[in-house]
Amino acid sequence: MSNSTLLDNIGCLYTANNDGVKSYTDTKVFIKDGLISSIGKNKDCLTIDCHGKMVTSGFVDPHTHPVFYDKRVNEYAMRLSGSTYEEIANDGGGIVSSVSGVRNAREDALAKRLAKRMDRFIENGTTTVEAKSGYGLDTDSELKSLSVIDKVNSSHSIDIVPTFMGAHSFPSEFSEDHKGYIKLICDEMIPAVSEQGIAQFNDVFCEKNYFSVNESRQILELGIEYGLKPRMHADEFVDSGAAELAGEIGAFSADHLMEVSDKGVLALADNNVIATLLPGTTFFLGKTKYAPARKLIDAGIKIALATDFNPGSSHIQSMPFIISLACLFMGLTVEEAFEAATYNSAKTLGIHNEVGSVESGKKADLIIWDLDSLIDIPYYISNHPIQKVIKNGNIVFGA
């Protein structure tokens, strides 16, 4: 694409920002040097005819676990036979079952698989994605995972925001020595991750049988000292008090929240913590209890949406499908779900001044759809007709 491009003949342009969802009909978008220069003005430059169809900002997926080697199809089969995620994890499956693959894989092999996964995100309209480590669970493998994220980010069209998640689970060698593993995270991993200089965030799985509130606080507060911004997996299986901790430490995001308590809701609201909801996980695990989105919104909490893409509990990469689930099973309006998948998701990563909406000065990250209006996104469920995806002003998917 040339340095100057005009998107013309847009049927309807949808974007979200602090003022909510806005729409523009019969408009144009002018792109210059990868940024949105203006909306609605005529320019003499390369023109893309949108044929009267819908244009939106690209999706921002703020919660994924894409650095793994092998799929966990066997666990999916076990769940189809009646086993729960918790039962599989207790029998040696779950997060720790992906550890040996990451530890044993060469960096270039992991990078090749990660790049292919990023291709799939782009095809589904995701132009920015957060990516966690957390399947290495030793210092060398966590650093290797972050290095893989950095290498793919530098070579792929998608933007990847890296997160360190050594506190994802306890590896088998520390199954009887949780204090020893927490000491390893605090004394060795976090300083090494900070020195490496790739990770922007530090995430902890604060949950029963994983990391307690006090353990999570220790890891997150130390991360803050080392310049790693806090995020949290919170109250997924039980009310562990994680949402209250997220409010206490000022986390950028508290994620999952299927079992969040009233105290947790109040803590998130009082401290302006965004709730990142992951309906794909509930759906993929065959459960029926989704996060209480309406309750959170009514409390004044901003909602973000994410895929939670990972090999075990949500092998989903489509943000349009996540929007469908949010509308069908969490009571969100299509406008709320769209805002949650774009602008609010960017806010959880601290990059809402760069991406997440169609505004002058922001990156030209756009989707040209073969759809007419926003309601078509959840209506199509799983077959979402995307004509083109534009990242930083360049066509990265579509003819």
N, C-alpha and C positions, 0 to 999 in steps of 0.2 A: 504494500500500500504506500502511496506517496506521502510526503510530509503533511499535505493538506487534503482532507477528504470531507465530502458532504454526504450525510445520510438524508436522502430526499424521499418524498412521497410516503412519509410515515403515517399510518392510519391513526394510531394512538400511542403516545409515549407515556410510560408509567415510571415514576421514581418516588422514593421515600426519603425523608429527612426528618429533622426535629419537628417539623410542622405536620408530619404524617404523610400519607400517600397523595401525590399530585398526578394529574393527567393532563396531557396536551394533545389536542387533535390537529391533524393536518399541519404538522410542524416539520422542522428540519433540525439536524444536529451537525454543527461544523466542528471538525477535529483538526487540530494543528499540532504537530510534533508529539503525538501520542496523548494529548490532553484535550478535553472538551473546551473549545474556544467560545462557542456561543450556541444558543438554541433559538431557532426561528428566523435566522437571517440568511439571505442569499449570498453565496460565495462562488467565485469562479475557481473550480478545482475538480479533482476526480470525484465523480458522483456515484453513489450506490443507491439504486432505486429499491425502496422497501416494499413497493407494490401495494401500498395501502395497508400493510400489516403492522402488527404491534412491535414496539421496541421497548426493552427494559434495560436497566443496569444488569451487569453480570452478578451472579450469586457469590456470596461470601460464606464459605463453610468453616465455622470456627471451632470444630471439634472432630478430629480424625486421628486414627492410629494406623497410618499406611506403611510403616516400615516393618514389614515382616517378610519371611521367606516363603513359607508354605501356607496353603489354605487349611481350614479345620473342618473339612466336609464331614469327617467322621463324627464330630460332635453334633453337627446338624442332624445327621442320621439318628444319633442317640436321642436327641430331643424329639424327633418324630416318633420314636419308640416309647416316649413317655418320661425320659429323664429331664430334670430341670437343670438350668445353667449352674445353680449352686451345687447340685449333686455331682455334676460333671467336674466342676472345679475341685470339689473335695476328693475326687478320685484321681487327681493328677492332671486333669484337663484344664481348660480355661487359659488364662493369661500365661501361666508358667509353661504350658505345652508349646508355646511359640518361642521360648527362650533358646533352646538348643539350635533351632534353625538360624536365628540371628547371630548367635555366638559363632557358629561354624561357617557362616557364609562369608565369602570375600566381599569387600566393599563394592567392587564393580558389579558383582552379581546382584546385590541388594539394590544398587542404584538403577540397574536395568529394569528390575521389576517395579521399582517406585515410579520410574518415568512412564511406564505403560499405564500405571494406575492414574497418573496425572493426565494422561491422554484421555482417559475415560471421564475424569472430572470435567475437563474442557468440553467434551462432546455433550455433556449434560448442562452446560451453561455456567459452571463454576469457574470464576476467573481469579479468585483468591481463596487459599485453603490454609488452615492451621494444621500442622503436622507434629505429632508427638513421638518422642522416643518411648521406651518403656517395655520393649520386648528383649532387651539385652540383660538388664538387671545386674550388671557388674560394670565397673568403671570403663574398661576398655570398650565393651560392647555398646554402652550408652553413648560414649564419645563417637564410636563408629557410626551409630545410627544418626546422630546429629550431623556428622560429616557427610553422610549420604544425602540427607535432606538439603544441606547447603550446596552440594554438587549439582543435584537435580534442579534446585532453585536457580542456579546460575546458568543452566543450559536450557531449561524448559520455558515455554511461553507463560505458564501459570506463575503467579506469585505465591510462594510458600512461606508461612510464618512459623518458625521452629519453636517447639516447646520441649523442655526436658521433663521426663516423667519417670525418674528412677524409682519414685514411690508409687509404682503401679501395682506391685504385688511383692510378696517375699519369695525369692528364688529358693529352689529345693535345698541348696546347701545352707540356707538360713531358716529353714522351716521350723526349727526348734530354738532359734536364737534371733528373735525379732529385734531385740535391743542391739545385737551385733550388726544387723543390716542397717538399722537406722544410723548407727555410728558410722558405718561405711558411707552412707549417703551424705551425712553432715561433714565428716572429717576429710573425705576424699573426693566423692563425686561432685558435690556442688562447687568446691573450689576449682576442680579440674574443668568443669563445664563453664564456669565463669572465665577461666583463663583461655579456654578454647574460643570463646567469644561468638558462638553461633546462636545459642538458645536465647530467646527473648523472655520466655515465660517458664515458670516452674509449677507443675501440676501434681496434685496428690489425690489418690483414691481414698477418701475418708469414708470408711464403711465398716460395718461389722465383718470380722475375719480378714480385714485388710489393715488400714492405718486408723488408729483411734484419733479422737479430737486432739488430745495432748501431743501425740506423735506428729500429727499433721501440722499443728501450730509450730512445733519445733522446726520442722523441715521448711515450712513456708517462710517463717520469720528469718531463718538463716539465709534462705534464698534471696529475700528482700535485701539483706545486708550485702549480698554479692551481686546485686543489680538485676535479679530475676523477678519478674512481676508475677504475682500469685494468681492461679486459677485453681478450681477445685471440682473433682467428682464428688457430688454431695447427695446423700439421702436417697440412693437408688433403690436399695433393698429394704432398709429399715430407717427409722428416724434415728440417726446417730448424733444429731446435734451439729452436723457439718454445715448446714446453712447458717446457723448462728455464728460459727467460726468464720465463715466467708464474710459475713457482715463485720465481724470484729476486726479482721485483718484488712478489710477493704479489697477483697478479691475483684479482679476484673470480671469474673464470671463464676457463677455456681451452676453446675451442669447436672442433668438427670432430674432430681427433685421429685420423683414419683411418691416418696414417702415423707416429704417435707412437713414439719409441724407448723402450728400457728405461730410459735415463737420464732421458728426459722423464717417464715414469711415476713414477720415484722422486722427481723434483723436485716433481711435483704432490702426491704422497703426503706428502712431508716437510714441505710448506708449506701443507697443508690447502686446496689449490686445487680447486674443484669442476670436474669435467669435464662440459661441456654437449655432448651428442651430438645429431647432426642426421641421423637416418637417412633423412628425407625427401629430403635432397640426394642421397645415394647412389642412392636409388630413382628420383628424377626424372631424374637424369643417365644412368640405365641402366647404372650400375656395379654391381659385385658385392662390393666390399670395404667392409664396414662398420667403424666404429670398434670397437676391441677392448673392448667393455663388460665382459665377464667378467674380463678381465685387470686392468682398472682397479678393479673392485669388489674383486677378490681382493687388490689392493695396498692396500686401505683407503680408496680415493678415493670420495667421494660423486658420484653421477651425477645430472645434470639432463637433461631432454629439451626440445627446441624444434623449431619448424617450419622455421626459416630462410626464412620467406616472403619471396620476392623475385621480380622479373620474369623472371629468367633461369635459375637453377639449382634452384629449389624453389618452384613456384607452388602451395603447399599451405598451408592455413590451419586444418586440423583436427588438434588435439592428440589426439583419440581415434584417428585414423588413425596418427599418430606412435607412439602406444602399441602399436598393432597391429604396425607395422614393427619396433619395438624387441623385442617378444616373438618375432616370427617369425624375424628375421634377426640379432639381436644377443644372443640367449640370455638376456634378462631375464625374470624371473618377472613375472606381472601385478602383484604387490605392489610389486616394485622399480620397474617402469615407472610405476605410478601415483604412487608417492612422488616419482619423478624429475620427473613432470609437474606436481606441485603444490608440496609443501613444499620440496624441494631446489631447484626452479626459483626459488621465492621467496627462498631463501637466496643465490642468485647475484646477486640484486638488492638484498640487504640489507633486505628487507621481510618476512621470515618471522615477525616479531612482529605483523604486521598481517594478512597473507593467507597462503594456502597450506594451511590446515588448518581444521577445524571445532572451535574451542575458544572458551570464554567470553572475551569481551573483544576478539575479532578481528572483522574486517569480515564481515558476513553475505553472503558470496559463495558461492553454492550452486547445484548442478545437481540438478533432480528428473528422474530418468530413467524411461523406460518399459522398464526392465531390472530384473533381480532381484539380480544379484551382480556383483562386480568382474570376473570372468572374461568376462562378456558384452561388455565394452568391446572387447578385442582380437578376440573371436569375430565381432563384427559387421563388422569390417574397414572398410567405408566408409559404411555406412548406420546411423548411430548414433542411436537414438530418444531424443531429448531432449524432455521435456515442457515444462519451464520452466527458465529461467536467472534467478537472483536475484543482483543486484549491489547491495551496500550496503543490503540489506533490501528492495529494490524489484524487482518482476518486470520484467525488461528483454527477455525473449523468452518466447513462449508465451502462451496465452490465460489 
